């Protein structure tokens, strides 16, 4: 208690002093707690002795968070204070200013409720006290990087423009001049050329670039003409469209009918000749009598290298001819399990025959492919089996020649499409922001008709995935990549938001688990043989 308070009850000139009239302008007069009199106290918001001084109290000095709450600014006034919310927040009582004694607090403002805040092609993401903008699929950021804030930078979203599509040699484009994301260009080879690649469509991607199709226009050539058993050809070795091949039966064989001309067409294929040739046997002919004027010698006459006629000593007279049939040196020729060729030999048991096996392979889907190999076999056996290691998905013509007998037999066979080789897959997740597949592989002859497909399936309970199925209802193809473009190594990021082979690599959901399956597929023609292998 100060001196003035002590004197409050003392007499002054014979009267009691009225304490209340001595209170400071910013004070109030209250009863003492013990009822013994009056006392001056500074009003709320002031500090002092109540009589000689009551000065302003800075409530904000203890900190805005302690007095106003989170995300606030404290404003001191004379004898009081008030609170406001920081940028990006608003008072829960919807007033401009407040004093938090009624529970008012600052809450986040969802700026994304404002339509068009991020501009055309942008989408807004609300953050605590602020927001950020990113570009929608099909748009790219300009004058900045993502994410951006339109009030702090000049960045904006602009629709993807892939520009003019790439040009290819010996090809022309079918294009509607649109270069937006998802636009497509169809390429066609010029007349006299054909596509030996795997694709002819380019798509404008979200990255603003045209996909590069595996288009390769090569001059149309029909290659070597079809081989027909027991025939020979008249051909000038020209395999361009319009070229012709004339077939005729080999010596010792007769024409049994059929079309004997093959023409190279615009599709790079020879028209199919139907000529049929059969062995010419003298025993099939009716021989009545032959008149010869001969001397006293033995003649050996051979007709068509297969029949032997013996004529004995005689003078001018009628003689009967005895015919001895000679069987072909190779018969019962067939291919076992698309691997080995089997045949029977007609010869004397003690003779050793040398066989020359020549086999030529070609592929309809790969005009530049040729598999030309040769094997030799020396044997006394009358049955033979020779395995040739034939390549898959290939058309083969196999010719076997008995060298001493000078006899050749030919057979054709088509090998099946096999499962493509699986790459070695390394999966990385923790050392990269998003899951990444690294593929290591070796080139293979099936690369032109092979592709990799990436499936993403949600890991929810037990699932079944049919690797041989064209698609799966449990997941989706997130990417399709032509194997011919992979090389020996490739890194693929799962969920990067780009298009691969016309399939959208959709970003993965946060906090979810997925199965990632890589399927290697080989397929020839839209409908036909296909083989696949899955790696997960």
WOKANOR-V713736 format. One record per backbone hydrogen bond with DSSP energy under -1.0 kcal/mol. NH is the residue of the N-H (numbers start at 1). CO is the residue of the C=O. If there is no record, write none. Layout:
BEGIN
nh: (NH NH)
co: (CO CO)
END
This chain:
BEGIN
nh: (6 7 8 10 12 15 17 22 23 24 27 28 30 32 35 39 41 43 46 47 50 55 57 59 61 62 63 67 68 69 73 75 77 80 82 83 84 86 89 90 92 94 98 103 107 109 111 113 114 117 119 122 123 125 127 130 132 133 134 136 139 140 142 148 152 153 156 158 160 162 171 172 174 182 183 185 186 187 188 190 193 194 196 202 204 205 208 211 215 218 220 222 231 232 234 242 243 245 246 247 248 250 253 254 256 262 264 265 268 271 274 275 276 278 280 284 285 290 292 297 301 303 306 307 309 311 319 324 331 334 336 339 340 341 342 343 344 345 346 351 353 355 356 357 358 359 360 361 362 369 371 373 375 377 379 384 386 388 393 395 396 397 398 399 400 401 402 403 406 407 409 411 413 415 424 426 428 436 437 438 439 440 441 447 449 450 451 452 453 454 455 456 457 459 460 469 476 478 481 483 485 486 490 492 494 497 500 503 505 506 512 515 517 518 519 520 521 522 523 524 531 533 535)
co: (2 3 5 7 15 12 10 19 20 50 24 41 39 37 32 30 28 26 43 55 53 47 45 57 58 59 60 63 64 64 84 82 80 77 75 98 73 71 86 107 105 91 83 100 90 88 109 110 111 114 116 119 134 132 130 127 125 148 123 121 136 158 156 133 149 149 142 140 138 179 168 188 186 204 180 202 174 200 172 170 190 218 216 185 183 209 205 203 213 194 192 239 228 248 246 264 240 262 234 260 232 230 250 278 276 245 243 269 265 263 259 259 257 254 252 281 282 319 317 295 309 307 303 303 301 299 290 308 344 342 340 336 336 386 334 384 331 382 329 348 379 377 401 375 399 373 397 371 395 366 361 359 357 355 353 343 341 339 416 362 413 360 411 358 409 356 407 354 402 402 400 398 396 394 440 438 436 428 492 426 490 424 488 444 446 447 521 481 519 479 517 476 515 513 458 466 456 454 452 450 482 483 439 437 435 505 503 500 498 504 509 457 455 535 453 533 451 531 449 529 522 520 518)
END
